[in-house]
Structures are given as C-alpha cells and as structure tokens.
C-alpha cells in the first residue's frame, strides 16, 4: 500500500481530516511510519486493511 493510499484511507475510512493529517505530517514527517501512527491513534490498529503485515 502506498503512502498516498494510506493518506486516503485515513481520510475516507477513518474520518481523519485533511488538516489533521497536514499538521501531523508537518511535525512528524510524511512517512509510512507516521501514517501507521495516525492509524493506531484513531483505530487502535497496526495495519491498514489489505496491507501485508
């Protein structure tokens, strides 16, 4: 899963706002690790649906 797909999933599937994602990535960096951190914060999940663990 690409970082762009993770970003879209956080917005579309988990209800994270664009503004929230912008702030978090400005602070922590635009990376898959950051996307996973946001996912864990909002859904207590370690992996996105369809992502190989």
Wavefront OBJ file of the C-alpha trace (Angstrom):
o trace
v 0.000 0.000 0.000
v 1.424 3.368 -0.985
v 1.636 6.324 1.360
v -0.941 8.115 -0.801
v -3.348 5.189 -0.360
v -2.754 5.282 3.402
v -3.490 9.029 3.445
v -6.731 8.481 1.508
v -7.772 5.575 3.743
v -7.256 7.667 6.869
v -9.462 10.386 5.398
v -12.117 8.241 3.745
v -12.335 5.189 6.005
v -11.364 6.584 9.407
v -12.638 10.171 9.220
v -9.297 11.899 9.790
v -9.410 15.427 8.402
v -7.012 16.741 5.794
v -5.986 19.462 8.244
v -5.133 16.909 10.936
v -3.019 14.897 8.516
v -1.228 18.070 7.397
v -0.406 19.065 10.980
v 0.792 15.597 11.977
v 2.974 15.176 8.897
v 4.398 18.680 9.317
v 5.509 17.708 12.825
v 6.441 14.028 12.387
v 7.287 13.879 8.681
v 5.490 12.468 5.670
v 6.229 8.760 6.004
v 4.528 5.390 6.236
v 5.537 5.266 9.909
v 3.573 8.458 10.529
v 0.550 7.065 8.674
v 0.687 3.943 10.852
v 0.951 6.111 13.982
v -2.177 8.036 12.989
v -3.987 4.787 12.218
v -3.107 3.447 15.651
v -4.222 6.685 17.325
v -7.644 6.712 15.661
v -8.431 2.999 15.357
v -6.011 1.063 17.590
v -4.981 -0.918 14.505
v -1.417 -1.612 13.419
v -2.047 -2.239 9.712
v -4.379 -0.906 7.063
v -6.959 -3.237 5.524
v -5.338 -5.165 2.712
v -1.832 -4.336 3.884
v 0.573 -7.213 4.370
v 1.778 -7.251 7.961
l 1 2 3 4 5 6 7 8 9 10 11 12 13 14 15 16 17 18 19 20 21 22 23 24 25 26 27 28 29 30 31 32 33 34 35 36 37 38 39 40 41 42 43 44 45 46 47 48 49 50 51 52 53
